[in-house]
């Protein structure tokens, strides 16, 4: 067997050769490099004692107190603790795993730069983040992903939330517990029961609250919600409440090709079984509601305003509107209402922006606008 040692490193193997001119050790089979901070296991390893760099070929594992690294090709500078890992690379921490085709890693800084087929898996928060480029700070810092970045929030019923943006970021504490998730620039998301778009998104993993910023749009079933900003309360992977702040607007496309509409200063939407159950409209509430018979024939259009409203939903959409204070309401034959009066200020359906599946969240620009 081969054995070599310097001030900090001891290296053993079944077969060992030393090339004195190049000052290179060549080790094969059951190679073990022991350092005070880590232990390396490899199939084949070359060690340049001048450069203090270990080159490894074949399955290699480096284990320390805080993490472990696996790869099948690469090098490690034993002096600077800087390394490059390639081929089936895996960096495994306390609660996260980072996969990549190539990983540059500075152990002292706890910094990693990953390239191609990058995947971060957080087993505690049930989050998967993918991209073609990523940077990772493991010691109480952050990680961010770009280039086809995708986040998957896995729920108990396997109805996952898919999020895409130009840049995705995950912040975590000194114990590597994920705390906040960010999506920046051209954010779109898809879940079977709810979809949306906004410029930026923040998900607090501490209290399970989603924040949507800069002209957010959220769709559920045949309804659309919009406002200056939107906040969603999540429980067991499902949205239970949605707060729409400032210039809040809800529209619902009915079966007769009309749009029921509700607007106000703020709106709170309550969900039941992943569908909107009812909506509270707070301050300056207005509504346009198309009243129909049981056979779906149109009775007329209800135009109303009130300080506050409660809007009830059923499986088909809006079923009733309750005016809570100072109401002004009238039921009118559709022929006697001007076309302009059928639409509240701020009315604009954005179905052409709506992602129909998890793949369309990568298409920021809509293919065509509603006519």
N, C-alpha and C positions, 0 to 999 in steps of 0.2 A: 504494500500500500504506500501511498504518498502522504507526507506530512510536512507542512511548512508553517512558519509563524513569524510575526513581527510584533511590534509593541502592543498592538490592539487586536490583531486578527490571527486566528488559528484555523488552518485549512487541512482537511483530511479527505482521502479518497481511496478506492481500491487500486487504482493505477495512477501514478504520478511521474511526470518527467519535468526536468528543468533545463532550459536552454540559456546557458550562462551569458552568451554574447548579447542576447536580446533581453536578458533578465526576465524571462517569461516562464511561468509554471503552467504546465498543461495537465489537467486532472480529468479522469474519466471514472464513471460508475460510483454511485453513492457518495457524491461530493458534498461535503459539509463545511461551510465557512462560518466560524463562530466569532462574533463581535460583541462587545459589551451591550450594544443597543439592539442587536438583531441576530438572527441565525438564518443562513441561506442554505437551501438544499437544492442540488442540481444534478443533472445527468452528465453534462460535460461543461468544464469551466477552464478558461485561460486567465491567468492573473499576471499582470505586468507590475512588478514590484517598484519600478521607477515611477510609473504614472499612478500607481495605487488604484488601478482600475481592473475590475473583474468583468470578463466577457463570458456570457453563458449561452449555450446552445442546447436546446431540448427543454423538457419540462423543468421549471425552476420555481421555487417558493421561498419567499423571504418573510420571516415572522418576527414581529416585535410585540411589545406590550400593548400598543394602541391599534395595530392593524396587521394585515398580511397581504402580500402581493404575489400573484401567480402570472407567469408568462412562459413563452417557449423560445424567446430570443431577446437579447438586449445586453446592456452593460450597466455597471454600477461603480461609481467612484467612491471607494471606501474612505477617502480623506474628506471629501466635501459632502458626502451623502446625497449626491445628485445622480440621477439615473435615467435611463431610457428603456422602456419595456415595450416589446412588440410581440405580436402573434398571440391571440387569445388572452389578452391581458385582463386581469381582474384585481382590483384594489378593494379589499374587504375591511370595513371598519366595524364599530360596535353595532350600529343599526342600519348601515348602508353598504351597498355593493356598487362599484363603478366598473363597468366593462368598456373596453375600447380596443380598436386595432392597434393604436400606439399611445403610449402614456409617458410624458416627461414628468419626473417626480423629484421634488426637493424635500427630503425627509425632515430636515431641520425647520423649514418653514411650514411644513404640512401642506405644501402646494402641489397640485397636479394639473397638467395641461393635457387634455385628451383629444385625440383626432380620430374621426371616422367611426361610424357604428357605435357611438357613445350611448351608454345606457346606465342611468342611476336608478337603483331600486332601494326604496326606504320601506323596510318590512314592518316598521312600527306604525307609520302614518299611511301605509298602503298607497304609496305614490311611485309611479314610474315616470322618469323624464328621459327623453331621447333627443339626440341631435348629432350633427356631424362635427361639431367643435364644442368643447367645454373647458372651463377652468374650475378648480375645486380647491377650497381652503378647508381643511378638516378640523383645525384647532379653533373652534368657536367662531366660524366665519360664514362663508357663503359659497355657493356654486352657481354658475350661470351657463346656459346652453344657447347656441345659435345655429343657424343653417339647418333648416327643416326641423326646427325644435318642436317637440310634442310632449305634452304632459298627460298622464292618465291617472285619474283619481279613482281608485277601485272601491266600489261600494259592496255591501254585504250581499246584495242580490245580483251582483255581477253586471249591473247596468252602469257601466263606468262613465265618467265625465272626461271627455277628450278636449284638450285646450291647445291651441296653436297661436304663436305670436312670433315676431321677429326675434325676441330674446325672452328666455325663461330664466327665472332665478329662484333659488331655494336658500333661505337663511336658517341657520340652526345654532343652538347654544353650545357651550363648551363640552357638554356631554353628548354632542352630535344628535340631539333631539331636534327634529325639524319644527320650526315655529311659524315661518311666513313663506308663502309662495307668491311670486310676482310674474305677471306676463306684460311685456312692454311692446307697444306699437303693433297695430293691426292684429288685434286679438279677436279670435273667433273660438266658440266652444260648441260642443254637441253632446247631448245626452238624449236618450229616447224620448223623455217627457219634456225636455226644455232645451232650447238652443239660444245662442245670442252672439252679439258682436259689440265691441267697444275698443277704445284706443288702448286702455290699460286695465289690468285686473289685479286685485290683491286678495289672497285667500289666507285668513288667519287660521292656522291649524291649532291654535291654542283654544279658541272658543268657537270654531267652525262657522265663521262668517265670511261671505264672499262680498267684495266691493268691486263695482264696475264704474269706470270713470270715462268722461269725455264722450258725450252723445251715445250712451249705451242703448242697445235694443235687446229685448228679451222676448222670445216667442215660446208659447206653450199651447199645444193643441191648435186651435184656430184663432188664438188671441195674440196680440202684440202689445208690449208695454215699452214706454220710452219716458225719459226724463233727463234732468241734468246729471244725476248720478243714481245708482241703484245699489241696494244692499240686500243680500240674501242670507237667511238663517238656514243652516244645514244641520240635519239630524240623521244619523245613520246613513249618510250618503244621499239623503233626499232633501230637497228644498221644502221647508215648512211655511216660511213667510218671506215676502218680498216687499221691501220698502223702496218706493220711487219718490225721490225728493226733487221738488221744484219743476214746474211745467210738466207735471205728470199726465200721461195720456195712455188710455187703454182702448184699443179697437178690436172688434171681433167680427170676422167675416161670416155672415149667416148663410143659410141654404138658398135664399132667394137672391143672392149676390148683392145684398146690402151690407153696410157696415154699422153695427152698433158701436157707439162711442161714449167714453166717459173721460172727462178731464177735470183737473183741479190743481191746487197748489202741490199737495202731496197725496200719495196713494199707498195703502197697505193691502197687499194681496195675501190671502190665507189659502194654503194648499191642503188638500185631503186626497189621499191615495194618488199622489203625484199630479193631480189636476187642480185648477183653481176652484175653490169652494165658494168664497165670497171676497168682495173687495170693499174696503172703506175709502171713501174720497173725503179728504180733509181740506176744507176752505175753498171757496169759489168753485163749487162743484157744478158741472154742466153735463148734460147727457142727451144723446140722440139714440132712441130705442125703437126698433121696428116691432110692433105688436102683431102677433099672428094667432090664428085659430089653431085648434088641435090638428086640423087637416093641413096645416102649413100655409093656408091662404092668408094674405096680408089684410089686417084690420086697418092699420094706419101707423103713423109715426108719432111717437111721444117725444116732445121737445120740452126739456125741463132745466131749471137751475135751482140750486139750493145751497145753503151754507155748507152742509155735509150730506153725504149719501152713503147708502150701503147697496152694493150691487151683488145680486145672487146669481150663481152659475149652476147649470146642470151639465150633463154629459155633452149637450149639443151647443152650449154657449151661455149667453146671458138669459136668465129665466125671469128675473124681476128686479125692479129698482125701488128702493125704499128711501124716501126723502126725509131727512132727520130734522131739519129746521128751516123755517122761512122758505118753503118751496113755491115755485112758480112753474106749473106744468100744464100742458095741453096736449090732447090726443087729436091729431089732425089727419084727414084723408090725404093720402100721398099726393094726389093731383093738385091739392091746394097749397102745397108747400114748395117754395122755390128750391131749385137745385142747390143754391148756395147755403140755404138753411139746413140741408141734410148733412152738412159737414162742419164739425167744430173747428175752431181756430187751432192750427197745429196738426190737422189731420194729414197723414201721409203713410200709406201702407208701404212697407219695405220687404215684401216677400222675396223679392229678387236678391236680397242680401242673405236670406235665411239658409243656413247649411242644411241640406236634406239628409246627410249622413256624415260619418266621422272623417271621410276623405275630403269633403268640400270645405272643411275649415282651413285648408291650405290655399283655397281660392279667395283672395281678399276682394278683388274687383268682381262685381256681379256680371254675369254673362249678358243679361238684358234686364231692362227696367219694366215694371208693370205698365201696361198701356191703359 
